Amino acid sequence: MFSAVASVLSGIGHRVIDSLWRFGASIRFFFYVLIYSGESFRRLHLTIREIYFTGVLSLIIILVSAFFVGMVLALQGYNTLQRYGSSEAIGVLVALSLVRELGPVVTALLFAGRAGTAITAEIGLMRATEQLSAMEMMAVSPVARVVAPRFWAGVFSMPLLAALFSMVGVLGGYLVAVPLIGVDAGAFWSQMQASVDFREDIVNGVIKSVVFGVACTMIALFEGFDAPPTAEGVSRATTRTVVNSSLAVLGLDFVMTSFMIVA
Amino acid sequence: MERTTIDLWVGVFVAAGAAALFGLALKVGNFNSATLGETYSVTGAFENVGSLKPRAPVKSAGVVVGRVDNIKFDPESYEALVTVKVDKRYPFPKDTFANIYTAGLLGEQYIGLEAGGDDKMLQDGDKFSKTQDAVVLEKMIGQFLYSKASESGDDKSNDIKEAE
């Protein structure tokens, strides 16, 4: 009886210590990346290459999702708003939900699934096939050569992707609201412009997407760097990337929104 | 993938992203109307500003001519002091009437300016001499009910008199 309780407790303790250790290691890894990121600006083509892989190749999924998200928002919003006789406010609804929340959050979730997993798998396999060790042998820091360019590429791509998401989503909402449903185009845009504030809404959305960019890219890089050098280890690391990034994005979103709304 | 192709695509991506940000700021947001250019500020005292907020539009004849800069409470007169910034291109006479209106039944509140007939124009730092408060819906309904009740009360007393 006593030994069973003790083993349960020690199991909990082991998990807590393990996750705390990983958390601390990831923070240290973050500072390593910051210290070694000089290389990624001196040899900018490394970073540009990674922007291509993380940003440009994510464009299609981001834009298509944005278009559909905007259209669905307009349909659903119209359905509710017309009950209160204010269907002209559809533009406000679509624009505010996209710029404040859905743009940054959905982009980050898609980014974690599309680019984060690729980063984790790539770096995990580099470790498994000892390419990183080979770099260290040649006195090339793998953090500076492999990790830092990917980090800055992710941080740079995310706000651009989120802005594109919001813009395309608004266009999708416009297409449903104005030509399809028949809301007045002038009311659609003018109510939107009257209610969407540059500083309060758009800049806050960009701030959110930068923070999500740091979080998602960092989680993907750390999981890849930390993955056990086996096929199973890499597959688990990839899963953890998606799960942890999604949770981090949603949690951070709540914290930041509560600060932005109150302030 | 060749390096020049990658550079090209990244260039396209960055340009599109920057364009989307600009588009959001100009087309979706109110960035262009936030910058009015040269302005002069005029203060007005209101007994009740309702739900007027800073950055609300200041309109005259339906055209936006300025924005509300800030709203303060004056502890001496127990009134709200609203400072508005009006575009320098639009001078208004000294006796301009400042009203708080509501756009639509439940829309946002804004300040409407009705020009008076004074020869002198409002200068930077002046005060509106005539203001009209925001309409508070509860007050209006309360007054309406009160007047209805007193009307029907009168009717009843008339009925009683007629019966007598």
Interface residues (C-beta under 8 A of the other chain):
Chain A: H45 I48 R49 I51 Y52 G55 V56 L59 S86 A95 V99 S157 P159 L160 L161 A163 L164 S166 M167 V168 V170 W189 M192 Q193 A194 S195 V196 D197 F198 D201 I202 V206
Chain B: M1 R3 I6 D7 W9 V10 V12 F13 V14 A16 G17 A18 A20 L21 G23 L24 A25 K27 V28 G29 N30 F31 S33 A34 R55 P57 L106 E108
